[in-house]
Amino acid sequence: MNKQKTYGAIAILLLPGLLLYTIAFIYPAIQTVYQSFFDWNGIFNVPLTFDGMNNYKEMLDNPNFYRSLKNVGLFIVASFVLILPIALSLALIVTSRMRGKRFFKVAFFIPSILPLTSVGLMWQFLLKSDGLVNKLLEMFGLGGLTHDWLGEPALAIYTVVIVNAWIYCGQNMIIFASGLVAIPDDIYEAASLDGANGYHKLMHITLPLMKEIFKVFAVLAVTQSIRVFGQIYVITGGGPNGATDVPTTLLYNEAFKFNNFGVGNSIGTFMIVAALVVTVVMNFLTSSRSRTKKKGVQA
C-alpha cells in the first residue's frame, strides 16, 4: 500500500509537467507530421487539401535541401572540433585555483545568455564588408586579408559556424565544469604522490571520469546543430544565395515567405525524425559500450 501511495504521489507531481510537455512539444510534433501530407497556405479558414507524398517529393527535389544538410554536418563537426576542446579548456580554467576565475566564468558564459538577435546584429556590424574586422585588418597593414565575410558564399558558412561556436562555448563550459568539480580531489592527490604530472592526470583521470559528461555533450551538440536557426537567420538570412541555409531556415522560408506550409511541415517532420534517430542511436552506442566494459570487468 505504501508503495502504491508513493507511486500515486509521484504520478500526481509529474502530471502537470507531462501535460505541459505534451501541449508544448508532443502535440505540435504530431500536428507537423499530419500537416506534412496536405497542401495548405497557412490561412486557418482555408481547408487543407490532401497531397500525399508530394510535399516530401518537392523537399527532396530541392537542391538547397541537400546543401542545408551539408551545412548541418559542418555545424556538427565544428561542435566536436571547435566547441568541445575550447569549452573543456575554459572549464579547466574556471575550476582551477587561479585568481579571478569567477570573472572569467561570467565573461565566458555571457555569449550563451545574450539574445540571438543581439548577437546576430553585433556580428553583422563586425563582419560586414566595411565592418570593424576589416577596418582593423587594414589598420595593421593586412588589407589583403579583408573579405566580405558574410557576403562571399565560400566564406559565409564557415563564418557563421565560428560565430555559433562562440555562442555555445560558454554553455558547454558550464556542463564540463559540473563534471570536473564532481571528481574527488583525493584522486588527484594520490596521483601526485605517484609522480603523475598534469598531462597524465588529464589523460588518465579527468577525461575517463568525464565520459558521462561527454555523452551528454555529444547528444546536445548534434541536436543543437540540427535545430540551429536564430543566429543564421539574423546574420545572413540563409544567404548569400542559400550558402548558409540549414533545414530550419528552409522550413521558415517555405512556410512564412512562400506560404507553402505543406513543404515546411515536411522539412519539420524530417528534422523531428532525424533528431529522434540520432538521439536513440547515440544513446544505444554509449550504453552498449558501457555494458561491454561491465561484462569485461565481471569476466
C-alpha positions in Angstrom: 0.0 0.0 0.0 2.8 2.4 0.9 4.5 1.8 -2.5 1.2 2.4 -4.3 0.7 5.6 -2.4 4.2 6.7 -3.3 3.7 5.9 -7.0 0.4 7.7 -6.9 2.0 10.8 -5.4 4.8 10.7 -7.9 2.3 10.4 -10.8 0.4 13.4 -9.5 3.5 15.5 -9.2 4.6 14.6 -12.7 1.3 15.1 -14.3 1.5 19.0 -14.7 4.9 18.8 -16.3 3.8 15.9 -18.5 0.7 17.9 -19.6 2.8 21.0 -20.3 5.3 18.9 -22.3 2.5 17.3 -24.3 1.0 20.7 -25.1 4.3 22.4 -25.9 6.1 19.6 -27.8 4.2 16.4 -28.4 1.0 18.0 -29.9 2.9 20.4 -32.2 5.1 17.5 -33.4 2.1 15.3 -34.2 0.4 18.3 -36.0 3.6 18.9 -38.0 3.7 15.3 -39.2 -0.1 15.3 -40.0 0.0 18.6 -42.0 3.0 17.5 -44.0 0.7 15.3 -46.1 -1.5 18.3 -47.0 -1.4 21.3 -49.3 -2.1 24.4 -47.1 -1.2 28.1 -47.3 -1.3 28.7 -43.6 -4.7 30.6 -43.5 -6.8 29.0 -40.9 -10.2 29.3 -42.6 -8.8 27.7 -45.8 -9.3 23.9 -45.7 -6.4 21.5 -46.0 -6.1 19.6 -49.3 -4.6 16.1 -49.1 -1.5 16.0 -51.2 0.0 12.6 -50.3 3.8 12.4 -50.5 4.1 15.4 -52.9 5.4 17.7 -50.2 8.2 15.2 -49.5 9.0 14.9 -53.2 9.2 18.6 -53.5 11.5 18.8 -50.5 13.8 16.1 -51.9 13.8 17.6 -55.4 15.1 20.9 -53.9 19.0 21.1 -54.3 19.1 23.6 -51.4 17.8 20.9 -49.1 20.9 18.8 -49.6 23.2 21.8 -49.2 21.4 22.6 -45.9 22.2 19.0 -44.7 25.8 19.5 -45.6 25.8 22.8 -43.6 24.3 21.0 -40.6 27.1 18.4 -41.0 29.6 21.3 -40.7 27.9 22.5 -37.5 28.1 19.0 -36.1 31.8 18.7 -37.0 32.6 22.1 -35.5 30.9 21.1 -32.3 33.5 18.4 -31.7 36.5 20.2 -33.4 35.9 23.7 -32.0 33.4 23.8 -29.2 34.5 20.7 -27.3 38.2 21.5 -26.9 37.6 25.2 -26.3 34.7 24.6 -23.8 36.7 21.9 -21.9 39.8 24.2 -21.8 37.6 27.0 -20.4 36.1 24.6 -17.8 39.6 23.6 -16.7 40.4 27.3 -16.2 37.3 28.2 -14.2 37.6 25.2 -12.0 41.3 25.7 -11.3 42.8 27.6 -8.3 43.8 30.7 -10.4 42.8 34.1 -9.2 39.9 35.9 -10.9 38.3 32.6 -12.1 34.8 34.0 -11.2 35.3 36.9 -13.5 36.4 34.5 -16.3 33.4 32.2 -15.6 31.0 35.1 -16.1 32.9 36.5 -19.1 33.0 33.2 -20.9 29.3 32.4 -20.2 27.9 35.8 -21.3 27.7 34.9 -25.0 25.4 32.0 -24.2 22.8 34.2 -22.4 22.7 37.0 -24.9 19.6 37.2 -27.2 20.4 35.7 -30.5 19.0 38.8 -32.3 21.5 41.0 -30.4 24.3 38.5 -31.1 23.5 38.4 -34.8 23.3 42.2 -35.2 26.6 42.6 -33.3 28.4 40.1 -35.6 26.8 41.7 -38.7 28.3 45.0 -37.6 31.7 43.4 -37.0 31.9 41.2 -40.2 30.2 43.2 -42.9 32.4 44.4 -45.8 33.0 47.8 -44.2 32.8 46.4 -40.6 35.2 46.6 -37.7 37.1 43.4 -38.5 38.1 44.6 -42.0 39.0 48.1 -40.7 41.3 46.6 -38.1 43.0 44.4 -40.7 43.6 47.5 -42.9 44.8 49.5 -39.9 47.5 46.8 -39.2 48.6 46.6 -42.8 46.7 43.4 -43.5 44.4 44.7 -46.1 45.0 41.7 -48.3 43.1 39.5 -45.7 39.9 41.6 -45.8 36.8 39.8 -47.1 33.1 40.3 -47.2 32.9 37.6 -44.5 29.1 37.3 -44.8 28.7 38.1 -48.5 31.0 35.6 -50.1 29.3 32.2 -50.4 32.6 30.2 -49.9 33.3 32.0 -46.6 29.8 32.8 -45.2 29.0 29.3 -43.8 32.4 29.0 -42.1 31.9 32.4 -40.6 28.5 31.5 -39.2 29.9 28.2 -37.8 32.6 30.1 -35.9 30.0 32.6 -34.5 27.9 29.6 -33.4 30.9 28.1 -31.6 31.4 31.5 -29.9 27.8 31.4 -28.7 27.8 27.9 -27.3 31.3 27.5 -25.8 30.2 29.2 -22.5 27.1 27.0 -22.1 29.2 23.8 -22.7 31.9 25.2 -20.4 29.3 25.1 -17.5 28.4 21.5 -18.4 32.1 20.4 -18.4 32.8 22.4 -15.2 30.0 20.5 -13.4 31.7 17.2 -14.3 35.1 18.5 -13.3 34.1 19.6 -9.8 32.5 16.2 -9.2 35.8 14.4 -9.5 37.2 14.0 -5.9 40.4 15.8 -5.1 41.8 12.7 -3.4 42.3 11.0 -6.7 44.5 13.9 -8.0 46.4 14.0 -4.7 47.1 10.2 -4.9 48.2 10.6 -8.5 50.6 13.4 -7.5 52.1 11.2 -4.8 52.7 8.6 -7.5 54.6 11.2 -9.6 51.9 12.0 -12.1 52.2 15.3 -13.9 49.3 17.5 -15.2 49.2 15.7 -18.6 49.0 12.3 -17.0 46.2 13.5 -14.7 44.3 14.9 -17.6 44.6 11.8 -19.8 44.2 9.1 -17.1 41.9 10.7 -14.5 40.0 13.7 -15.8 39.0 12.5 -19.3 38.0 9.0 -18.3 35.9 10.2 -15.4 34.2 12.8 -17.7 32.9 10.2 -20.1 29.2 10.6 -19.0 29.5 14.4 -19.5 30.9 13.8 -22.9 27.9 11.7 -23.8 25.6 14.5 -22.7 27.7 16.9 -24.8 27.5 14.7 -27.9 23.7 14.4 -27.8 23.3 18.2 -27.1 25.8 19.1 -29.8 24.1 17.1 -32.5 20.5 18.1 -31.6 21.5 21.8 -31.3 23.2 21.6 -34.7 20.1 20.1 -36.3 17.9 22.8 -34.7 20.2 25.8 -35.3 18.2 28.8 -36.7 18.3 32.1 -34.9 21.9 33.1 -35.4 21.8 32.1 -39.1 18.6 33.9 -39.8 19.7 37.1 -38.2 23.2 37.2 -39.5 22.7 36.0 -43.1 19.1 35.0 -43.6 20.4 31.8 -45.2 22.3 33.7 -47.9 24.2 34.6 -49.9 22.3 32.5 -52.5 21.4 29.9 -49.9 25.1 29.3 -48.9 24.2 29.3 -45.2 20.8 27.6 -45.4 20.0 24.9 -42.9 16.8 22.9 -42.7 15.3 25.3 -40.2 15.8 28.3 -42.5 14.4 26.4 -45.4 11.4 25.5 -43.3 10.8 29.1 -42.3 11.1 30.4 -45.9 8.8 27.7 -47.3 6.1 28.3 -44.6 6.3 32.1 -43.9 7.7 33.5 -47.1 6.2 31.3 -49.8 3.1 30.2 -47.7 3.9 26.6 -48.6 3.2 25.1 -45.2 2.9 21.6 -46.6 6.6 21.5 -47.6 7.6 23.4 -44.5 5.9 20.8 -42.4 7.6 18.0 -44.4 11.0 19.6 -43.5 9.9 19.9 -39.9 9.0 16.2 -39.9 12.4 15.3 -41.3 14.0 17.3 -38.5 11.9 15.6 -35.8 12.8 12.1 -37.2 16.5 13.0 -37.6 16.7 14.3 -34.1 15.0 11.2 -32.6 17.1 8.8 -34.7 20.4 10.5 -33.8 19.5 10.6 -30.1 18.4 7.0 -29.9 21.5 5.8 -31.9 23.9 7.7 -29.8 22.3 6.6 -26.5 22.4 3.0 -27.8 26.0 3.2 -28.8 27.1 4.8 -25.5 25.1 2.4 -23.4 26.2 -0.7 -25.3 29.9 0.4 -24.7 29.2 0.7 -21.0 27.6 -2.8 -20.9 30.5 -4.3 -22.8 33.0 -2.7 -20.3 31.0 -4.0 -17.3 30.9 -7.5 -18.8 34.7 -7.4 -19.3 35.2 -6.3 -15.7 33.0 -9.1 -14.4 34.7 -11.7 -16.5 
